[in-house]
Amino acid sequence: MNRLADAVTIRAQSSTPKIDRLLIVRLSSMGDILHALPAATALRNTFPEATLGWVIEERWAELLCTLPTPRSGPRSPQRPLVDRIHAVDTKTWRHALFSTQTWERIAATLSDLRAGEYQVAVDLQGAARSAIIARWSGAATIYGAAQARENVASMFYTHQVIVRGANVVEQNIAIAEAVARQPLNVTEAQLPNDPNAKCSLDKEGIRDFVLLSPGAGWGAKQWPAERYGSVAGTLGEAGIPVLVNFGPGEEDLARKVESSSGNRARVISTNLTQLIALTRRTRLFIGGDSGPMHLAAALRVPVVAIFGPTDPARNGPFGTRNIVLRGASSITSHKRRSEPDPGLLEITPEQVIDAAKQLLGKCCV
């Protein structure tokens, strides 16, 4: 392992390098993968003929490929960005590290990854496990942030990139620019398009609605369900359909929003493929710092973002019309507390409704 990696800055150089086989490593989570998509899309546009692979946790693979579509082969609307998906399950591996079956699966994954014969690997996660996977790929050149999230990760890179920008999307783009050796144009991220999911929404007449997503990764980021219900009730009274989306384990939360709205909101559960199709036809998204919020931003849907302990300068909606609400007393912290952040509770339903009016147009509310 070469520990004396080259530090590189973002600058235009004389020519774009020739890269035929390029690997992206961004394992999880939903929001972080979506933060990586603009950089990956820019690399795809820069190297349109290259074989582009991506290492991703199995549970998030639908962000790259619809469920029934093969994970490798010619690109299509169902898998528009990458040529090969290398799905892993590191959580299961860690929990059964001494199992023979675990090591067989790791060996099979490593064999599949090395079969890609990647020239360049780009670690957009900055963790020890993602950097090790990038090294395992066999790529001779490995890019990553000089100040990685986990310091040990940078030891595995041959090129350490000094990133710029406050938002993590901008930081990922800086790494992509180092790979391309030129400034990159940021276009809308390429996400799978499933005709069956679209057809299902058409049959149900689901269109022209506001999407609420009350869930959050942990309690400190979660605005109260009753307040979401109040917002949904006001929008419903104005004749705007409101859907409440929820993820695994969040059904009770969504039902509480529904009942608090005076049943003016409708609860809807989707897999990731369906959620992408649903979000594409959303007029406005309202929710906290979560994967669904970053999905809405990636699809250029207007967003009312309700922030508490996480920093909107780093994690806020990027590339779309948005209004971010954050209480004055909120302090940036990633401690996974179960109680709502006190600053988050300073945000009132009236403030959220006013923000919705601005993004929808006052005549609509």
TIRO-530788 format. One record per residue (C-alpha): x, y, z; residue in three letters. Coordinates in nm, 4 decimals. Example, Ala and Ser with C-alpha at 12.3 -4.5 7.8 and 13.67 -1.06 7.14 Angstrom:
          u          v          w   type
     1.2300    -0.4500     0.7800    ALA
     1.3670    -0.1060     0.7140    SER
This chain:
          u          v          w   type
     0.0000     0.0000     0.0000    MET
     0.1367     0.3384    -0.0996    ASN
     0.0933     0.5751     0.1960    ARG
     0.2613     0.8683     0.0208    LEU
    -0.0343     0.9663    -0.1944    ALA
    -0.0269     1.2714    -0.4174    ASP
    -0.2260     1.5713    -0.2911    ALA
    -0.4104     1.7364    -0.5785    VAL
    -0.6125     2.0534    -0.6066    THR
    -0.9001     2.1307    -0.8416    ILE
    -0.7699     2.2926    -1.1574    ARG
    -0.8138     2.2763    -1.5289    ALA
    -0.5377     2.0853    -1.7045    GLN
    -0.4358     2.0562    -2.0649    SER
    -0.6347     1.7455    -2.1570    SER
    -0.8899     1.4988    -2.0285    THR
    -0.7282     1.1669    -1.9310    PRO
    -0.8197     0.8501    -2.1180    LYS
    -1.0231     0.6346    -1.8809    ILE
    -1.1935     0.3253    -2.0164    ASP
    -1.3022     0.1626    -1.6885    ARG
    -1.4047     0.3758    -1.3909    LEU
    -1.5368     0.2642    -1.0515    LEU
    -1.7336     0.4689    -0.7983    ILE
    -1.7482     0.3560    -0.4366    VAL
    -2.0357     0.5017    -0.2359    ARG
    -2.1983     0.2333    -0.0265    LEU
    -2.4683     0.4140     0.1714    SER
    -2.6871     0.5764     0.2928    SER
    -2.9770     0.6931     0.0727    MET
    -2.9076     1.0638     0.1121    GLY
    -2.5332     1.0229     0.0733    ASP
    -2.5716     0.8183    -0.2443    ILE
    -2.7966     1.0902    -0.3839    LEU
    -2.5306     1.3465    -0.2888    HIS
    -2.2841     1.1461    -0.4987    ALA
    -2.5071     1.1226    -0.8071    LEU
    -2.4290     1.4707    -0.9513    PRO
    -2.0558     1.3935    -0.9436    ALA
    -2.1148     1.0497    -1.0949    ALA
    -2.3386     1.1976    -1.3644    THR
    -2.0723     1.4567    -1.4471    ALA
    -1.8135     1.1789    -1.4812    LEU
    -2.0485     0.9799    -1.7032    ARG
    -2.0923     1.2854    -1.9278    ASN
    -1.7161     1.3397    -1.9388    THR
    -1.6360     0.9754    -2.0167    PHE
    -1.9442     0.8678    -2.2152    PRO
    -1.7825     0.5536    -2.3614    GLU
    -1.6200     0.4326    -2.0400    ALA
    -1.7463     0.1337    -1.8451    THR
    -1.8749     0.2844    -1.5219    LEU
    -1.9176     0.0598    -1.2192    GLY
    -2.0534     0.1390    -0.8736    TRP
    -2.0104    -0.0447    -0.5427    VAL
    -2.3238     0.0025    -0.3329    ILE
    -2.5044    -0.1638    -0.0449    GLU
    -2.7730    -0.4008    -0.1713    GLU
    -3.0561    -0.2163     0.0048    ARG
    -2.9834     0.1018    -0.1943    TRP
    -2.9203    -0.0519    -0.5374    ALA
    -3.2627     0.0642    -0.6619    GLU
    -3.1226     0.4169    -0.6679    LEU
    -2.9147     0.2988    -0.9646    LEU
    -3.1313     0.0274    -1.1192    CYS
    -3.5008    -0.0680    -1.1115    THR
    -3.5862    -0.3974    -0.9453    LEU
    -3.6432    -0.6263    -1.2469    PRO
    -3.3559    -0.4865    -1.4535    THR
    -3.0221    -0.6747    -1.4845    PRO
    -2.7409    -0.5221    -1.2798    ARG
    -2.4994    -0.5128    -1.5725    SER
    -2.5108    -0.4739    -1.9473    GLY
    -2.6149    -0.1997    -2.1896    PRO
    -2.7526     0.1099    -2.0166    ARG
    -3.1226     0.1908    -2.0409    SER
    -3.3762     0.4262    -1.8774    PRO
    -3.4085     0.1606    -1.6061    GLN
    -3.0316     0.1744    -1.5389    ARG
    -2.9248     0.5008    -1.7009    PRO
    -2.5975     0.5821    -1.5291    LEU
    -2.3838     0.2763    -1.4650    VAL
    -2.2801    -0.0264    -1.6675    ASP
    -2.2165    -0.2540    -1.3708    ARG
    -2.3506    -0.2595    -1.0152    ILE
    -2.1473    -0.4387    -0.7499    HIS
    -2.3858    -0.4886    -0.4572    ALA
    -2.2459    -0.5637    -0.1127    VAL
    -2.3952    -0.6290     0.2305    ASP
    -2.1302    -0.5087     0.4728    THR
    -2.3687    -0.4951     0.7697    LYS
    -2.4461    -0.8675     0.7443    THR
    -2.0792    -0.9427     0.6831    TRP
    -1.9740    -0.7577     1.0004    ARG
    -2.2364    -0.9379     1.2102    HIS
    -2.1228    -1.2811     1.0901    ALA
    -1.7566    -1.2185     1.0269    LEU
    -1.6432    -1.5668     1.1303    PHE
    -1.8992    -1.7480     0.9183    SER
    -1.7718    -1.9532     0.6249    THR
    -2.0696    -1.8327     0.4221    GLN
    -1.9731    -1.4713     0.4886    THR
    -1.6212    -1.5255     0.3577    TRP
    -1.7534    -1.7075     0.0534    GLU
    -1.9741    -1.4075    -0.0249    ARG
    -1.6867    -1.1645     0.0297    ILE
    -1.4663    -1.3711    -0.2005    ALA
    -1.7350    -1.3797    -0.4702    ALA
    -1.7830    -1.0026    -0.4449    THR
    -1.4085    -0.9417    -0.4635    LEU
    -1.3813    -1.1687    -0.7678    SER
    -1.6662    -0.9864    -0.9438    ASP
    -1.5113    -0.6498    -0.8597    LEU
    -1.1666    -0.7434    -0.9863    ARG
    -1.3189    -0.8867    -1.3031    ALA
    -1.4181    -0.5303    -1.3904    GLY
    -1.0474    -0.4471    -1.4427    GLU
    -1.1047    -0.0874    -1.3367    TYR
    -0.8272     0.1618    -1.4051    GLN
    -0.9537     0.4303    -1.1679    VAL
    -1.1579     0.4050    -0.8460    ALA
    -1.3230     0.7061    -0.6841    VAL
    -1.4137     0.6807    -0.3155    ASP
    -1.6958     0.9265    -0.2447    LEU
    -1.7607     0.7905     0.1049    GLN
    -1.4316     0.8533     0.2815    GLY
    -1.4689     0.5643     0.5257    ALA
    -1.2192     0.2913     0.6007    ALA
    -1.4407     0.0197     0.4518    ARG
    -1.5075     0.2120     0.1291    SER
    -1.1382     0.2930     0.0856    ALA
    -1.0457    -0.0726     0.1402    ILE
    -1.3029    -0.1787    -0.1205    ILE
    -1.1575     0.0752    -0.3649    ALA
    -0.8147    -0.0793    -0.3046    ARG
    -0.9579    -0.4334    -0.3388    TRP
    -1.0881    -0.3447    -0.6845    SER
    -0.7343    -0.3609    -0.8167    GLY
    -0.7531    -0.0126    -0.9682    ALA
    -0.4067     0.1379    -1.0009    ALA
    -0.5371     0.4901    -0.9335    THR
    -0.7634     0.5719    -0.6390    ILE
    -0.9096     0.9171    -0.5709    TYR
    -1.0557     1.0388    -0.2425    GLY
    -1.0785     1.3445    -0.0214    ALA
    -0.7565     1.4495     0.1499    ALA
    -0.9593     1.5131     0.4652    GLN
    -1.1666     1.1966     0.4562    ALA
    -1.4499     1.1360     0.7003    ARG
    -1.2333     0.8675     0.8603    GLU
    -0.8690     0.9693     0.8563    ASN
    -0.7424     0.6177     0.7904    VAL
    -0.9272     0.6123     0.4565    ALA
    -0.6887     0.8597     0.2948    SER
    -0.3996     0.6164     0.3450    MET
    -0.5481     0.3970     0.0709    PHE
    -0.5685     0.6734    -0.1925    TYR
    -0.3048     0.7357    -0.4563    THR
    -0.4544     1.0828    -0.5165    HIS
    -0.5840     1.2851    -0.2233    GLN
    -0.8087     1.5673    -0.3387    VAL
    -0.8310     1.8964    -0.1536    ILE
    -1.2038     1.9562    -0.1880    VAL
    -1.3957     2.2824    -0.1906    ARG
    -1.7505     2.3908    -0.1177    GLY
    -1.9707     2.3795     0.1896    ALA
    -2.2304     2.1380     0.0535    ASN
    -2.1289     1.7731     0.0296    VAL
    -2.2531     1.7670    -0.3329    VAL
    -1.9969     2.0360    -0.4198    GLU
    -1.7255     1.8401    -0.2380    GLN
    -1.8030     1.5276    -0.4388    ASN
    -1.7953     1.7284    -0.7606    ILE
    -1.4504     1.8584    -0.6627    ALA
    -1.3237     1.5004    -0.6473    ILE
    -1.4804     1.4280    -0.9866    ALA
    -1.3098     1.7351    -1.1321    GLU
    -0.9752     1.6066    -1.0091    ALA
    -1.0413     1.2784    -1.1925    VAL
    -1.1433     1.4615    -1.5126    ALA
    -0.8689     1.7254    -1.4744    ARG
    -1.1132     1.9982    -1.5696    GLN
    -1.4139     2.1895    -1.4349    PRO
    -1.7354     1.9918    -1.4820    LEU
    -2.0862     2.1026    -1.5678    ASN
    -2.3371     1.9805    -1.3131    VAL
    -2.6550     1.8535    -1.4749    THR
    -2.9590     1.6832    -1.3264    GLU
    -2.8627     1.3522    -1.1695    ALA
    -2.9552     1.0422    -1.3678    GLN
    -3.1979     0.8212    -1.1753    LEU
    -3.3810     0.5082    -1.2919    PRO
    -3.7126     0.5501    -1.4724    ASN
    -3.9526     0.2592    -1.4318    ASP
    -4.2456     0.2494    -1.6785    PRO
    -4.4437     0.0068    -1.4605    ASN
    -4.4297     0.2412    -1.1618    ALA
    -4.5360     0.5324    -1.3831    LYS
    -4.8239     0.3281    -1.5251    CYS
    -4.9407     0.2372    -1.1742    SER
    -4.9473     0.6034    -1.0696    LEU
    -5.1391     0.6933    -1.3857    ASP
    -5.4009     0.4268    -1.3137    LYS
    -5.4513     0.5604    -0.9616    GLU
    -5.4721     0.9184    -1.0891    GLY
    -5.1856     1.0298    -0.8653    ILE
    -5.0627     1.3657    -0.9890    ARG
    -5.0424     1.7344    -0.8959    ASP
    -4.9834     1.6784    -0.5222    PHE
    -4.7608     1.7807    -0.2322    VAL
    -4.5484     1.5067    -0.0777    LEU
    -4.4802     1.5002     0.2962    LEU
    -4.2110     1.2770     0.4440    SER
    -4.2173     1.2946     0.8255    PRO
    -3.9522     1.0284     0.8908    GLY
    -3.5921     1.0925     0.9904    ALA
    -3.2800     0.8945     1.0643    GLY
    -3.3115     0.9657     1.4346    TRP
    -3.5489     1.1438     1.6709    GLY
    -3.3582     1.4709     1.7029    ALA
    -3.4205     1.5396     1.3313    LYS
    -3.7923     1.4546     1.3389    GLN
    -4.0439     1.7395     1.3390    TRP
    -4.3605     1.6362     1.5274    PRO
    -4.6201     1.4361     1.3336    ALA
    -4.9014     1.6596     1.4581    GLU
    -4.7353     1.9619     1.2975    ARG
    -4.7013     1.7814     0.9665    TYR
    -5.0704     1.6982     1.0022    GLY
    -5.1559     2.0633     1.0567    SER
    -4.9673     2.1587     0.7399    VAL
    -5.1382     1.8806     0.5449    ALA
    -5.4788     1.9909     0.6725    GLY
    -5.4266     2.3493     0.5577    THR
    -5.3072     2.2395     0.2143    LEU
    -5.5970     1.9971     0.1857    GLY
    -5.8469     2.2709     0.2721    GLU
    -5.6993     2.4709    -0.0170    ALA
    -5.7756     2.1832    -0.2514    GLY
    -5.4190     2.0571    -0.2896    ILE
    -5.3852     1.6777    -0.2621    PRO
    -5.1324     1.5714     0.0016    VAL
    -4.9555     1.2359     0.0168    LEU
    -4.7601     1.1144     0.3201    VAL
    -4.4769     0.8777     0.2384    ASN
    -4.3152     0.6516     0.4946    PHE
    -4.0327     0.4034     0.5103    GLY
    -3.9833     0.0773     0.7016    PRO
    -4.1025     0.1077     1.0620    GLY
    -4.2642     0.4485     1.0045    GLU
    -4.6250     0.3498     0.9346    GLU
    -4.7522     0.4606     1.2781    ASP
    -4.5832     0.7972     1.2291    LEU
    -4.7464     0.8409     0.8881    ALA
    -5.0871     0.7398     1.0225    ARG
    -5.0534     1.0001     1.2974    LYS
    -4.9880     1.2658     1.0317    VAL
    -5.2927     1.1445     0.8410    GLU
    -5.5230     1.1610     1.1430    SER
    -5.3833     1.4989     1.2522    SER
    -5.4662     1.6360     0.9088    SER
    -5.8347     1.5625     0.9584    GLY
    -5.7832     1.2802     0.7076    ASN
    -5.7111     1.5341     0.4330    ARG
    -5.3790     1.3604     0.3690    ALA
    -5.3363     1.0148     0.2192    ARG
    -5.0719     0.7709     0.3363    VAL
    -4.8729     0.5926     0.0660    ILE
    -4.5976     0.3318     0.1016    SER
    -4.3482     0.2614    -0.1769    THR
    -4.0271     0.0815    -0.2509    ASN
    -3.7388     0.2930    -0.3818    LEU
    -3.8252     0.2379    -0.7468    THR
    -4.1823     0.3549    -0.6846    GLN
    -4.0671     0.6451    -0.4671    LEU
    -3.8534     0.7782    -0.7521    ILE
    -4.1540     0.7660    -0.9870    ALA
    -4.3771     0.9270    -0.7244    LEU
    -4.1319     1.2072    -0.6485    THR
    -4.0905     1.2884    -1.0178    ARG
    -4.4513     1.4105    -1.0337    ARG
    -4.4547     1.5962    -0.7015    THR
    -4.5357     1.9691    -0.7013    ARG
    -4.3614     2.0293    -0.3703    LEU
    -4.1769     1.8234    -0.1118    PHE
    -4.1943     1.8992     0.2613    ILE
    -3.9728     1.7140     0.5066    GLY
    -3.6591     1.7032     0.7157    GLY
    -3.2989     1.6085     0.6475    ASP
    -3.3657     1.2637     0.5045    SER
    -3.3139     1.0462     0.1983    GLY
    -3.6529     1.1339     0.0453    PRO
    -3.5732     1.5061     0.0774    MET
    -3.2438     1.4602    -0.1070    HIS
    -3.4251     1.2535    -0.3708    LEU
    -3.6662     1.5426    -0.4301    ALA
    -3.3734     1.7837    -0.4645    ALA
    -3.1929     1.5491    -0.7049    ALA
    -3.5065     1.5428    -0.9227    LEU
    -3.5298     1.9261    -0.9084    ARG
    -3.8564     1.9234    -0.7130    VAL
    -3.9078     2.2384    -0.4986    PRO
    -3.8352     2.1608    -0.1321    VAL
    -3.9397     2.3014     0.2047    VAL
    -3.6655     2.1575     0.4290    ALA
    -3.7161     2.1434     0.8063    ILE
    -3.3764     2.1276     0.9775    PHE
    -3.2720     2.0743     1.3361    GLY
    -2.9331     1.9468     1.4549    PRO
    -2.7763     1.8836     1.1121    THR
    -2.6154     2.1635     0.9137    ASP
    -2.8145     2.2762     0.6064    PRO
    -2.5027     2.4404     0.4629    ALA
    -2.3540     2.0923     0.4298    ARG
    -2.6612     1.8707     0.3932    ASN
    -2.9294     2.1060     0.2657    GLY
    -3.1207     2.0613    -0.0619    PRO
    -2.8915     2.1262    -0.3581    PHE
    -2.9727     2.2275    -0.7136    GLY
    -3.3424     2.3020    -0.6743    THR
    -3.5702     2.5824    -0.5547    ARG
    -3.5902     2.5507    -0.1791    ASN
    -3.6629     2.7178     0.1509    ILE
    -3.4741     2.5873     0.4530    VAL
    -3.6261     2.6413     0.7979    LEU
    -3.4044     2.6046     1.1040    ARG
    -3.4601     2.7243     1.4592    GLY
    -3.2192     2.9860     1.5908    ALA
    -3.1179     2.7667     1.8838    SER
    -3.0307     2.4592     1.6766    SER
    -2.6686     2.3545     1.7145    ILE
    -2.5033     2.1234     1.4668    THR
    -2.4666     1.7791     1.6194    SER
    -2.4782     1.4226     1.4884    HIS
    -2.5544     1.2662     1.8249    LYS
    -2.8409     1.0275     1.7629    ARG
    -3.0728     1.1541     2.0322    ARG
    -3.4284     1.0213     2.0428    SER
    -3.5901     1.3499     2.1521    GLU
    -3.6606     1.6233     1.8949    PRO
    -3.4003     1.8982     1.8800    ASP
    -3.5244     2.2031     2.0801    PRO
    -3.4470     2.4310     1.7865    GLY
    -3.6512     2.2086     1.5580    LEU
    -3.9522     2.2641     1.7854    LEU
    -3.9219     2.6403     1.7303    GLU
    -4.0434     2.5881     1.3735    ILE
    -4.4211     2.6293     1.3538    THR
    -4.6717     2.4885     1.1059    PRO
    -4.7475     2.8454     1.0008    GLU
    -4.3852     2.8977     0.8965    GLN
    -4.3912     2.5796     0.6892    VAL
    -4.7219     2.6791     0.5274    ILE
    -4.5832     3.0242     0.4435    ASP
    -4.2779     2.8619     0.2829    ALA
    -4.5065     2.6302     0.0859    ALA
    -4.7030     2.9324    -0.0368    LYS
    -4.3854     3.0942    -0.1654    GLN
    -4.2806     2.7855    -0.3598    LEU
    -4.6254     2.6883    -0.4851    LEU
    -4.7457     3.0389    -0.5546    GLY
    -4.9753     3.2227    -0.3169    LYS
    -5.2732     3.1768    -0.5443    CYS
    -5.2500     2.8031    -0.4881    CYS
    -5.2839     2.8050    -0.1069    VAL
